Amino acid sequence: MTSGALNQEWAVPSATLEATGAKSGLPRAVQITYFHDGLDTITVASNYGGPKHPQWYFNLIAHPQCQLGGKRFVATEVTDLDEYERLYALAVQVFAGYRDYRATAAASGRQIPVFRLAPR
């Protein structure tokens, strides 16, 4: 896992997300993919289409202040349906696998969350 810079092992941009644990309050770090929408960074909590959200989803909901690639952000889950659809379509352009992840997650009744990370 690299801290911050583009990870050349992935086919899409990835960086280390640093957040506070939802239950523990302890620092947590995980490698995630992202893309940009204007000045904001967008990330998709796909969990590879699994039936549950990844743990970092709960961390961002509980503690929205985070760092990605060493830069500070405030995370907001995208809940507006039109904005969600627009961003998810962009995500599929960045990584086509998100299309399959969405179908797999939907089969288990889960909608994959999308987060907007605004610089702070």
TORRO-842417 format. One line per 3 residues: their letters; for each residue x, y, z of N, C-alpha, C, O, CB. Coordinates in Angstrom, 1 decimal, m for minus. Atoms other than C-alpha are relative to their C-alpha. Glycine has a CB too. Layout:
N
a = X/Y/Z/X/Y/Z/X/Y/Z/X/Y/Z/X/Y/Z; ...
//
This chain:
120
mts = 0.9/m1.2/0.0/0.0/0.0/0.0/0.9/1.2/0.0/1.8/1.3/0.8/m1.0/0.0/1.2; m0.7/m1.2/0.0/1.3/3.4/m0.9/m0.7/1.1/0.8/m1.9/1.0/0.9/0.3/0.4/m1.4; 0.6/m1.1/m0.7/0.7/6.5/1.1/m0.2/1.2/m0.9/0.8/2.0/m1.0/0.8/0.3/1.3
gal = 0.3/m1.2/0.7/m0.9/9.1/m1.1/0.1/m0.1/m1.5/m0.9/0.1/m2.2/0.9/1.0/0.5; m0.2/m0.1/1.5/0.6/8.9/m4.6/m0.8/m1.1/m0.7/m1.2/m2.1/m0.1/1.4/0.0/m0.3; 0.6/1.0/0.9/m0.9/7.0/m7.5/0.7/m1.3/0.2/1.9/m1.4/0.1/0.0/0.5/m1.4
nqe = m0.5/1.3/m0.1/m0.5/3.3/m7.0/0.1/m0.6/m1.4/m1.0/m0.8/m2.0/m0.8/m0.9/1.0; m0.2/0.5/1.3/0.9/1.9/m10.2/m0.5/m1.4/m0.2/m0.5/m1.9/m1.3/1.4/0.1/m0.4; 0.5/1.3/0.1/m0.3/m1.6/m9.4/m1.5/m0.1/m0.4/m1.9/m1.1/m0.9/0.2/m0.7/1.3
wav = 1.4/0.0/0.3/m3.9/m0.6/m9.9/m0.2/0.6/m1.4/0.6/1.5/m1.8/m0.9/0.8/1.0; 0.3/m0.5/1.3/m5.4/0.2/m13.3/m0.7/1.4/0.1/m0.9/2.1/m1.0/m0.8/m0.9/m0.9; 0.7/m1.3/m0.3/m7.3/3.2/m11.8/0.7/0.7/1.1/1.4/0.1/1.9/m1.5/m0.3/0.3
psa = m0.6/m0.7/m1.1/m6.1/6.0/m9.5/m0.4/m0.5/1.3/m1.6/m0.8/1.6/m0.3/1.5/m0.1; 0.3/0.4/m1.4/m5.9/4.9/m5.9/0.9/0.7/0.9/2.0/1.1/0.6/0.2/m1.5/0.2; m0.8/m0.6/m1.0/m4.6/6.4/m2.7/m0.5/m0.5/1.3/m1.5/m1.1/1.4/m0.2/1.6/m0.1
tle = 0.4/0.4/m1.3/m4.7/5.8/1.0/m1.0/1.0/0.6/m0.8/2.2/0.7/1.3/m0.1/0.9; 1.0/m0.8/m0.8/m7.8/7.0/2.8/0.3/m0.2/1.5/0.4/m1.3/2.0/m1.5/m0.5/m0.3; m0.2/0.0/m1.4/m7.2/7.9/6.4/m1.2/0.6/0.7/m1.6/1.7/0.4/1.3/0.7/0.4
atg = 1.2/m0.4/m0.7/m10.2/8.1/8.6/0.0/m0.5/1.4/0.9/m1.2/1.8/m1.3/m0.5/m0.8; 0.1/0.4/m1.4/m11.3/7.7/12.2/m1.0/m1.2/0.0/m2.1/m1.1/m0.6/m0.5/1.1/0.9; 0.9/1.2/m0.1/m12.9/4.3/13.1/m1.3/0.4/0.6/m1.4/1.1/1.6/0.7/m1.1/0.9
aks = 1.3/m0.3/m0.4/m16.6/4.5/13.5/m0.3/m0.4/1.5/m0.9/0.4/2.2/m1.1/m0.6/m0.9; 0.3/0.5/m1.3/m16.7/2.5/16.7/1.2/0.2/1.0/1.1/0.6/2.1/m0.3/m1.5/0.0; m1.2/0.0/m0.9/m13.1/2.5/18.0/0.5/1.5/0.2/1.1/1.7/1.2/1.1/m0.8/m0.6
glp = m0.6/m1.4/m0.1/m12.2/6.2/17.3/1.4/0.0/m0.3/2.1/1.0/m0.2/m0.3/0.5/1.4; m1.4/0.1/0.4/m8.8/5.0/16.2/0.2/0.3/m1.4/m0.7/0.1/m2.3/0.5/m1.4/0.4; m0.4/m0.2/1.4/m7.0/5.9/13.0/m0.1/m1.2/m0.8/0.3/m2.3/m0.4/1.4/0.7/m0.1
rav = 0.1/1.2/0.9/m7.8/3.6/10.1/0.5/0.5/m1.4/0.3/1.6/m1.8/m1.5/m0.5/m0.1; m0.5/m0.3/1.3/m6.2/3.5/6.7/m0.3/m1.2/m1.0/m0.3/m2.3/m0.6/1.6/0.2/0.0; 0.3/1.0/1.0/m7.3/1.7/3.5/0.3/0.6/m1.4/0.1/1.8/m1.6/m1.5/m0.4/0.1
qit = m0.2/m0.4/1.4/m6.4/1.9/m0.2/m1.4/0.0/m0.7/m2.1/m1.0/m0.7/1.0/m0.9/m0.7; 1.2/m0.2/0.8/m9.3/3.2/m2.3/0.2/0.6/m1.3/1.2/1.2/m1.6/m1.1/0.8/0.8; m0.1/m0.6/1.3/m9.9/4.2/m5.9/m0.8/1.3/0.1/m1.7/1.5/1.0/m0.6/m0.9/m1.1
yfh = 0.7/m1.3/0.1/m11.1/7.7/m6.8/0.1/0.6/m1.4/0.8/0.1/m2.2/0.6/1.0/1.1; m0.1/m0.8/1.1/m11.7/10.2/m9.5/m0.4/1.4/0.3/m0.9/1.6/1.5/m0.8/m0.6/m1.3; 0.3/m1.4/m0.4/m12.3/13.9/m9.7/m1.3/0.5/m0.8/m1.6/0.1/m1.9/1.2/0.9/m0.4
dgl = 1.2/m0.7/0.5/m15.5/15.9/m10.3/0.2/1.5/0.4/m0.1/1.9/1.5/m1.4/m0.6/0.5; m0.3/m1.4/m0.4/m14.4/19.6/m10.5/1.1/m0.1/1.0/2.1/m0.8/0.9/m1.2/0.7/0.5; m1.0/m0.1/m1.0/m12.4/20.4/m7.4/m0.2/m1.2/1.0/0.7/m1.4/1.8/m0.1/1.3/0.8
dti = 0.2/1.0/m0.9/m13.9/17.5/m5.5/0.5/m1.4/m0.4/0.7/m1.6/m1.6/m1.5/m0.1/0.3; m0.4/1.4/0.3/m12.8/13.9/m5.3/m1.2/m0.9/0.3/m1.9/m0.7/1.3/1.3/m0.4/0.9; 1.1/0.9/m0.1/m15.3/11.1/m5.8/0.5/m1.4/0.3/1.5/m1.8/m0.3/m0.9/0.0/m1.2
tva = m0.4/1.4/m0.2/m15.0/7.6/m4.4/m1.3/m0.8/0.2/m2.3/m0.4/0.6/0.9/m0.1/1.3; 1.1/0.9/0.0/m17.3/4.6/m4.6/0.2/m1.1/1.0/1.3/m1.8/0.9/m0.2/m0.6/m1.5; m0.1/1.0/m1.1/m17.9/2.3/m1.6/m0.5/m1.4/m0.6/m1.5/m1.9/0.0/m0.7/0.4/1.3
sny = 0.5/1.2/0.7/m18.3/m0.8/m3.9/0.1/m1.3/0.8/m0.8/m2.1/0.7/0.7/m0.1/m1.3; m0.3/1.3/m0.7/m16.8/m3.5/m1.7/m0.1/m1.2/m1.0/m0.6/m2.3/m0.6/m1.0/m0.2/1.2; 0.0/1.0/1.1/m16.5/m5.4/m5.0/m1.4/m0.6/m0.3/m1.5/m1.7/m0.8/1.0/m1.2/0.4
ggp = 1.4/0.5/0.3/m20.3/m5.7/m5.2/m0.5/m0.9/1.1/m1.6/m1.4/0.9/0.0/m0.7/m1.3; 0.4/0.9/m1.1/m20.5/m7.6/m1.9/m1.3/0.5/0.6/m1.8/1.6/0.4/1.0/m0.1/1.0; 1.3/m0.3/m0.6/m23.7/m7.6/0.2/0.0/1.0/1.1/m1.0/1.5/1.5/m0.6/m1.2/0.5
khp = m0.2/m1.0/m1.1/m22.3/m5.2/2.8/0.9/1.1/m0.4/1.8/0.9/m1.3/0.6/m0.7/1.3; m0.9/m1.1/0.3/m20.7/m1.8/2.7/1.3/m0.3/0.6/1.4/m1.0/1.6/m0.6/1.3/0.6; m1.3/0.2/m0.6/m17.0/m1.7/3.3/0.1/0.8/1.3/m0.7/1.7/1.5/1.1/0.5/m1.0
qwy = m0.1/m0.6/m1.3/m16.0/m0.7/6.8/0.3/1.5/m0.1/m0.2/2.3/0.7/1.1/m0.6/0.9; m0.3/m1.4/0.1/m14.6/2.6/5.6/m1.2/0.9/m0.3/m1.2/2.1/0.0/1.1/0.3/m1.1; 1.2/m0.7/0.2/m18.1/3.6/4.6/m0.5/0.5/1.4/m0.9/1.7/1.5/m1.1/m0.9/m0.7
fnl = 0.5/m0.4/m1.4/m19.2/3.6/8.3/0.9/1.0/0.6/0.5/1.8/1.4/m0.1/m1.3/0.8; m1.0/m0.9/m0.6/m16.0/5.4/9.3/m0.3/1.4/m0.5/m0.3/2.4/0.3/1.4/m0.4/m0.3; 0.3/m1.3/0.6/m16.8/8.3/6.9/m1.4/0.5/0.4/m1.5/1.8/0.6/0.1/m0.1/m1.5
iah = 1.3/m0.4/m0.5/m20.4/8.4/8.0/0.1/0.6/1.4/m0.5/1.6/1.7/m1.1/m1.1/m0.1; m0.2/m0.4/m1.4/m19.4/8.7/11.6/0.9/1.1/0.2/0.7/2.0/1.1/0.5/m1.2/0.9; m1.0/m1.0/m0.1/m16.4/10.9/11.1/0.4/0.5/m1.4/1.3/0.0/m2.0/1.3/m0.6/0.8
pqc = m0.2/m0.4/1.4/m16.5/12.8/7.8/1.3/0.6/m0.3/1.7/0.7/m1.5/m1.1/0.9/m0.4; m1.3/m0.6/0.3/m13.2/14.6/8.2/1.0/m1.2/m0.2/1.1/m2.1/0.6/0.4/0.9/1.2; m0.9/1.0/0.4/m10.6/12.5/6.5/1.2/0.5/m0.8/1.2/1.7/m1.1/m0.7/m1.1/m0.8
qlg = m1.1/m0.4/0.9/m7.4/12.5/4.4/0.0/m1.1/m1.1/m0.2/m2.3/m0.9/1.3/0.1/0.8; m0.2/0.9/1.1/m6.9/11.0/1.0/1.3/0.4/m0.7/1.4/1.6/m1.1/m1.2/0.0/m1.0; m1.2/m0.3/0.6/m3.4/10.8/m0.3/0.7/1.2/0.7/1.5/1.9/0.1/m0.1/0.4/m1.4
gkr = m0.6/m1.0/m0.8/m2.3/13.1/2.5/m0.6/1.4/0.0/m0.2/2.3/0.7/1.4/0.2/m0.4; 0.8/m1.3/0.1/m4.8/15.9/1.6/m1.2/m0.2/0.9/m1.8/m1.2/0.9/m0.3/0.3/m1.5; 1.2/0.0/m0.9/m7.6/16.8/4.0/m1.3/0.3/m0.8/m1.3/1.2/m1.6/0.2/1.1/1.1
fva = 1.3/m0.1/0.6/m11.2/16.4/3.0/m1.1/m0.1/1.0/m0.9/m0.6/2.2/m0.2/m1.0/m1.1; 1.3/0.3/m0.8/m14.8/16.4/4.4/m0.8/m0.9/m1.0/m1.1/m0.5/m2.1/m0.7/1.3/0.4; 0.8/1.0/0.8/m16.8/13.4/3.1/m1.5/0.2/0.2/m1.9/0.4/1.3/0.4/m1.4/0.3
tev = 1.4/m0.1/0.0/m20.4/13.6/2.2/m0.6/m1.1/m0.9/m0.2/m1.2/m2.1/m0.6/1.4/m0.5; 0.6/1.0/0.9/m22.5/10.7/0.9/m0.9/0.7/m1.0/m1.7/1.5/m0.6/m0.8/m1.1/0.9; 0.8/m0.5/1.1/m24.2/11.5/m2.4/m1.4/m0.6/0.2/m1.5/m1.9/m0.1/0.6/m0.1/m1.4
tdl = 1.4/0.5/m0.2/m28.0/11.1/m1.7/m1.0/0.4/m1.1/m2.0/m0.2/m1.3/m0.5/0.3/1.4; 0.9/m0.5/1.1/m29.5/13.1/m4.6/0.1/m1.0/m1.1/1.2/m1.3/m1.6/0.4/1.4/m0.4; 0.0/1.0/1.0/m30.6/10.5/m7.1/0.6/0.4/m1.3/1.4/m0.4/m1.9/m1.4/m0.5/m0.2
dey = m0.5/m0.4/1.3/m29.8/12.5/m10.2/1.6/0.1/0.1/2.3/m0.3/m0.8/m0.6/1.3/m0.5; m1.5/m0.2/m0.2/m26.3/13.4/m8.9/0.7/m1.3/0.2/1.8/m1.6/m0.3/0.3/0.9/1.3; m0.6/1.4/m0.1/m25.7/9.8/m7.8/0.1/m0.7/m1.3/1.2/m1.3/m1.6/m1.0/m0.8/1.0
erl = 0.0/0.7/1.3/m26.6/8.5/m11.2/1.1/0.6/m0.9/1.8/m0.1/m1.6/m1.3/0.1/m0.7; m1.1/m0.7/0.8/m24.3/11.1/m12.9/1.4/m0.4/0.4/2.2/m0.8/m0.4/m0.2/1.5/0.1; m1.3/0.4/m0.5/m21.4/10.3/m10.7/0.3/m1.5/m0.2/1.4/m1.9/m0.4/0.1/0.3/1.5
yal = m0.2/1.5/0.2/m21.9/6.5/m10.9/0.3/m0.3/m1.5/1.2/m1.1/m1.8/m1.2/m0.8/0.4; m0.3/0.2/1.4/m21.9/6.8/m14.7/1.5/0.4/m0.3/2.2/m0.2/m1.0/m0.9/0.8/m0.9; m1.4/m0.4/0.1/m18.6/8.7/m14.4/1.0/m1.1/0.5/2.0/m1.4/0.0/0.3/1.3/0.7
avq = m0.8/1.0/m0.6/m17.2/6.0/m12.1/0.1/m1.2/m1.0/1.2/m1.8/m1.0/m0.7/m0.5/1.3; m0.1/1.1/0.9/m18.0/3.3/m14.7/0.9/0.4/m1.2/1.6/m0.5/m1.7/m1.5/m0.3/m0.6; m0.9/m0.5/1.1/m16.1/5.4/m17.3/1.5/m0.2/0.5/2.4/m0.5/m0.2/m0.2/1.4/m0.4
vfa = m1.3/0.1/m0.6/m13.1/5.3/m14.9/0.4/m1.4/0.2/1.5/m1.8/m0.1/0.1/0.7/1.4; m0.3/1.4/m0.2/m13.4/1.6/m14.1/m1.3/m0.7/m0.3/m2.3/m0.7/0.4/0.4/m0.2/1.5; 1.1/0.7/0.5/m15.8/m0.6/m16.0/m0.6/m1.0/1.0/m1.7/m1.3/0.9/0.3/m0.6/m1.3
gyr = 0.5/1.0/m1.0/m16.0/m3.1/m13.2/m1.0/0.5/1.0/m1.8/m0.3/1.5/1.2/m0.5/0.8; 1.1/m0.5/m0.9/m18.2/m0.8/m11.2/m1.4/m0.3/m0.5/m2.3/m0.5/0.3/0.1/1.6/0.1; 1.3/0.5/0.6/m21.0/m1.8/m13.6/m0.4/m1.3/0.6/m1.5/m1.5/1.0/0.1/0.0/m1.6
dyr = 0.3/1.3/m0.5/m20.7/m5.4/m12.6/m0.2/0.0/1.5/m1.1/m0.7/2.1/1.2/m0.9/m0.3; 0.2/m0.1/m1.5/m20.3/m4.5/m8.9/m1.4/0.5/0.4/m2.0/0.0/1.3/1.1/0.9/0.6; 1.3/m0.6/m0.3/m23.5/m2.5/m9.0/m1.1/m1.1/m0.2/m2.0/m1.2/0.6/m0.3/1.2/m1.0
ata = 1.0/1.0/0.2/m25.5/m5.4/m10.5/0.1/m1.1/1.1/m0.9/m1.6/1.5/0.3/m0.7/m1.4; m0.2/1.0/m1.0/m24.0/m7.9/m8.0/m0.6/0.5/1.3/m1.3/m0.2/2.0/1.5/m0.4/0.2; 0.5/m0.5/m1.2/m24.8/m5.6/m5.1/m1.5/0.1/0.0/m2.1/m0.1/1.0/0.7/1.4/0.3
aas = 1.5/m0.1/0.1/m28.3/m4.9/m6.3/m0.7/m1.3/0.2/m1.8/m1.4/0.7/m0.4/0.6/m1.4; 0.6/1.4/m0.1/m29.0/m8.7/m6.4/m0.1/m0.3/1.5/m1.0/m1.1/1.9/0.9/m1.0/m0.7; 0.1/0.3/m1.4/m28.4/m8.7/m2.6/m0.8/1.2/0.7/m0.9/1.2/1.9/1.4/m0.1/0.6
grq = 0.8/m1.1/m0.6/m30.5/m5.5/m2.1/0.8/1.2/0.4/0.3/2.0/1.2/m0.8/m0.5/1.1; m0.9/m1.1/m0.5/m27.6/m3.1/m1.6/0.2/1.0/m1.1/0.5/0.6/m2.3/1.3/m0.5/0.5; m0.4/m1.0/1.0/m27.1/0.2/m3.4/1.4/0.5/0.4/1.6/0.8/1.6/m1.0/1.2/0.0
ipv = m1.4/m0.4/m0.3/m23.4/1.1/m3.6/0.1/1.5/0.2/m0.3/2.3/m0.6/0.9/m0.4/m1.2; m0.1/m1.4/m0.3/m22.7/4.4/m1.9/1.1/0.7/m0.8/2.1/0.1/m1.2/0.3/0.2/1.5; m1.0/m0.8/0.7/m20.8/7.2/m3.6/0.2/1.2/1.0/m0.7/1.8/1.6/m0.5/0.5/m1.4
frl = m0.3/m1.1/m0.9/m19.0/9.9/m1.6/0.7/1.1/m0.8/1.5/0.9/m1.7/1.0/m0.5/1.1; m0.6/m1.2/0.5/m18.0/13.4/m2.5/1.0/0.5/1.1/0.5/0.7/2.2/m1.0/1.2/m0.4; m1.0/m0.5/m0.9/m14.8/14.5/m0.8/0.4/1.4/m0.4/1.0/1.6/m1.4/1.3/m0.9/0.1
apr = m0.2/m1.4/0.3/m14.6/18.3/m0.6/1.3/0.4/0.8/1.4/0.1/2.0/m1.2/0.8/0.4; m1.2/m0.5/m0.7/m11.2/19.9/0.2/m0.3/0.8/1.2/m1.3/1.6/1.2/0.9/0.8/m1.0; 0.2/m0.9/m1.2/m10.9/21.5/3.6/1.2/0.7/0.4/1.3/1.5/1.3/m0.6/m0.8/1.2
//
